[in-house]
Amino acid sequence: MLNQAVKLISVDDHVIEHPKVWTDRIATKYHDRCPHVIELDNGRQAWKYEDQEIIIPSSICRTLPEYPKPMPFDQARFDEMRPGAYDPVARLADMNEDGVWAQICFPTVPRFAGHLFLTGVDKALALDCVRAYNDFILDEWCAAAPDRYIPLVIVPLWDVQLAVAELERTVAKGAKALAFSENPTVLGLPSVHADHWDPLWRAVEQADIPICMHIGSSSKLITSSPEAPNAVHLTLIGANSMVAMADWFFCGALDRFPNLRIVLSEGGAGWVPYTIERAEHAWSLRGGRLWGQRLAAAGVERSPSEIFKQNMSVCIVKDDVAMSLLDMIGVERMMWESDYPHDDSLWPDSRRTFEETCKGLDDAAAEAIGAGNARRVFRLP
């Protein structure tokens, strides 16, 4: 069970950027092209970046009690949201109510890996926007409570050397993790099987921070068809993480950079033993001429189970299947997340629900999943 003294650490939450994140940090002449909030004719609000309009779905933010969902057009206004969605001080009050001590927050407007700015026409402005977001996270959001917010940063994905420079700049300011795409090829970028990303992996390894890959960070959730309702991709939510895991097992990057730490965020974990079993079967066939040549060319030297135990972590909100398979997954590989302020989070009952999840565990295992593993992976005090 979970000891009451344990300070829960969530490794997957989200910040809804407040309306002045970019206009406070970017030259006035760019304010009509950097991300800024606009009023729509339907009475809703949206973000605008260059010529793109980005709506604020009501499903990703907690609305105030006087604004019950569904919201018109499934779009929320800032004056309808709980302030904890976009204000770091108000967020602390919501965390206290939820029984959560610390959080790591993924971006919303830039998308989970910052890949909105990959689409920007003006790449100089896009780079300024990446830097402005990171400065907001480091100097404003996390600075509001440095012991309770874990800084996660983004990089300019379109230029690996610029990405390295931005990583080094933000690590010097206190960044603790890098957000990256679960499948960069969907974004038109080289895959993790290419050595294109090696300079970034080298910098990450030297910085001793983890790489966090949130489901949907490729801008695509796996589903069956355009007609399928959201219930289908929600059912398949772990499939994106399964794809990412298989890529990292066989891309060779974790052999070239054996100290990298990979975190697969919000994909659950009940699927992990099956995926490793299938990957081990594929690994067993490496003696075959074609498969063996490809794995040898990639520099893959360790088995999937070895890589998982040494380099990877998975996360759960509530996953009874994963908890029943904990001996197969490994306590040390599991972390916990609250996913605030998304609608599928369990706020304000996150701690109570996690305590119920941990009833069959000893204190040490519950503490490891709820806090200890996060302290190790993110190098927290």
N, C-alpha and C positions, 0 to 999 in steps of 0.2 A: 504494500500500500504506500501511498505518498505521505511522507512526514509533513506535518503542518509547517515546519520550519523551512522547507524547500522553497526557494524563490524561483518560480516558473520562468523559463526563457522560451519565448516563441521565435522560431526561425523563419516564419513566413507571415508577414502582415503587409499592409499597403498604406501608402500615404496618398491622399488626394491633394495634389499641389494647390496651394491657395492662389488666388487670381494674380498676385504680384510677384510670384516666384521669378519670372523672367524679366518683367519690366522693371523690377527693382535692381537688376544686375546687368542689363544690356543697354547699350547706348540708345538714347531717345529716338534717333533717326530710324532704328529698327523695330520700334514698338508695334508697328502695324504688320510686321512680318514674323517676329518672334512669337511664341505662344502667349496668347492673351484671351481673356474671356469676352465674349460678345453676347448681346441680347438677340434672341431669335423672334421672328414674327409670331410664333405660336406661344410666346410668353415664357419659353424655356431659355436656358443658357447653353452655350457651347464654347469650346476652345477653338481658336483659329491659329494655325501655323502656316505661314506663306498663304497658299490658296486652299489649304485643307481645313475643313470644319470637322471637329472631333467632339461628338456628343458626350455628355456625362450620364451614363446609364444609371438609373436609380438602383439597379441591382448590385452595384459595387460600393454603395455608400449607405450608411445608416441614416435614415431620415428621422426628424423629430416626431414625437408622438402626435402632434397636431397635423402632421402631413402623412397620413397612412397611405400605403401603397395599394394598388398600382398607381404610379405617377403618370400624368399625361405624357403620351408618346414615350413612356419608359425613360424619361429624362428628368434629372433632378437639378434644382437650383441650389446655389450655395446657401441661401437663406432658409432652405428646407432641410439641410443636412445637420446631423449632430456635429457640433464644432470639433469633436474628437477626430473626425475624419480628416481635417485639414489644419488643425491647430495643435502643436506639440504639447502645450500645457494642458489643454482640455483632454488630449489623448491620455495623459497620465491619470486623470480622474477616471476615465473609462477603463483603463488598465487596472487600476486599484479595485474598481467595482467587479471586474472580471477575475481578479485574483492572479494577475499576470505581472511579473516584475519587470521583464525586459523584452524588447521586440527588435526584429530586423525588418525593415520596411522596403518593399519593392515599389518602383515608380508606377504611376498610373498614366498620366498624359504622355510621357516619353515611351510608354509600353514597358513590359517587364524587363527587357534587356536594353532599353534605350534606343530601340531600332526605329522609332519615329523619325529621328534625325538622319537616319540613313536615307530616307525618302526626300530630304530637303534638296532643293535645286541649288541654293546658295550654300556651298559647303563651308565657307568661312563663317557664315551665320550659324550653321548647324554645329560647328565646333564650339562657338561661343555659347550656344544653347546647352550643349553637353556640360561644359565647364560651369555654367550658371546653375544647372541642376545640382551638380556635385557640391558646389559651394553652398547652396541652400541646405542640402542634407547635412553637410559637415559643420557649417557655421551657424545655422539657424535651427533646424529640426533636432539634430542630435545634441547640439550645444545646450538645448533647453534642459537636458537631463543626461549628461554623458555616461552615467553609470547604468542608464536604463534603455538607451537607444544604441543600437549597433550599426555603425555606418556602412551601408552598401552603396557602391558607386557604379556608374556606367562609363563606357568608353566610346569614342568614335569608331564604329565598326567598319567604316569604309576605308580606313587607312591603318594598317597594323602598327606602323611606326608612331603615328599620332596616338593610337590606343596605348602603346607602351608609355609614351610621354605623359599621358593623362593619368594612367595608373600610378606612375611614379610620383606625380604631383600630388595626387589625392592620398596615397599611402603616407607621404611625408606629413600630411595634415591629419592623419588618424584613421583613414579608411580601413575597415576590417574584412571586407568581402567585395568580390566583383560579380556583377550580374552579367550573364552571358546567355546566348540563345541555345535552346535545346537542339535545334537543327538549323544551322545558318544557311543551308542550301535553299530553304524555302524563302529566305530573304534575298536570294541571288548572290550569296557569298560562298567562298570556298568551304567545303565540309571540314569536319575535324579530322578526316582521313588525310587531308592535305597537310604538308609541312608549312603552309602559309602562316598558320597561327603560332608557330614555334617561338618567335620573339616574344609574343604576349605570354605564352605559357612559361617561358623562362623568367620573365619579369614577375609573374604571379608566384612562381616557386620561390624566387629570391625574396619576395615580399612576405612570404609565409602566410598567405591568406587563401581562403577557399574560393572556388568558382561555384556560384549558385545559379541553377537553371530551373526556372519556374515553368510549369506547364503553360503552353500558349506563348512562350517567349519566341516562338518562330512565327507568330501571328496566325497560327493555324492549329486548331484542335481537331484531332482525328474523329471523323464521323463517317456515316455511310453514304450520304447524298445531300444535295442542297435542300431537299424537301424534308429531311429528318428534323424532328423537333429538338430543342435543346436537351431534352431528356436523354437523347441518344449519346451526344458527346459528353454529357455529364456521367453517363454510365461508363463510358470508355475513357474516363479522365486519366487513368493511369497509363494508357497506351502511349501517350507522348513521352512519358518518363521511361517506359520500356524501350522505346526506340533510341532515346538518348543513351541509356545504359548500354545497349548492344553496340552502339557506335564507339563508345569510350572503351569497351572491352577489347575491341579489335582494331582500333585506329593506330595503336602504337605510341600515342602521346604519353601515356602513363608509364611506359617503359623508358622513354627518352627523358621524362620528367617525373621520376618516381615519388617525389614528395608532394605532388599536386593533390589537393583535396577537392573532391567533387560532391556537391550537394544537389540532390534532385528534389525540388520543392513542390509541394502540393499535389504530388502524384500518388500519395498513399504508399502502402508497402506490402499489401497482401499478395501482390503479384511477384514479389522478388524471388522467392524460392523457385517458382516455375521458370522464370526467366533465366536464372543462373543454371538450372538443370538443362535447359535447352542450349544455353551458351556453352556449357561444359561438353555437351554432345557435339556441338560444332567444333569445339577445340580438339576433341578426340579424333576428329577426322583430318587433322592437319597433316597427317602422313601422306594424304593424297596429293598427287603432284600439283594440281591446279590450286587447291586451297592452301596447301603448304607453302607454295611459292608466294602467294599473295600475303599470307601472314608473315612469312620471313621478310618479304620486301618492306612490310610496314614496321618491322622490328618488334613484333609482338612476341614476348618471351615468357610471360606469366599467364597462368590460366585465369579464366573469368572469376572463379571463386577467390583466388589469391588477390586479384585486383580489387574486388568488392571489399574484402576484409581489410585491405590496406589503404584504399584510396577513396571509398565512396560512403556516403550517408544518405539515408532516406528519411522522410518526415511524414507524420500522421496528424490529422485533426482528431478523427475517431475512426479506428479501423480494427474491428473485432477480429477479422480474419488474420491480420498481421500479428495481433497480440497472441492469437492461438498458435502462430507459427514462429514465435519469438526465438525459440531455440534454434531454428533453422536460419533465421535472418541474422541474429546476434544482437544482444542488448546494446552493444557498443556502436552499432551501425544506425540506431534509430534515434530520431529527435522528434520534438513535438512542436506544433504550430497552432495558432489561434485564428489566423486569416481575417482579422479585423481590418476594415469595417465591412467586408463583403457579406452579402445576405446569407451565405451558407456557413458563416462562422457561428459559433455557439455563444457569443456574447449575449448576456452577461454571465453565462453559466459555464465558461470554459474550464475553470479550475475544478468545479464540482464534477463536471463530466469526465475530466481527466482522472480525478480521484477514483471515480467509479471504474474507469478503464483499468486502473492499476490495482484493483482490489486483490487480484490473484498473485501479485508480484511481491517480492521482498522489498524492503525499504531501499536497498542499494540499487536495484534495477529500476525502480520507479524514479529515484532521484537522477539516475543516469539519463533516462529518456526525457525527463522533464527539465533538466538543467545541466547536468554534468557533461554530457556529450557535447552540448552546445558550447560550454566553456572551453572544452578541449579543441573542438573543430575551429572555433572562431578566435581562439587564443585570448579568452577573457579572464580577468582576475578571479 
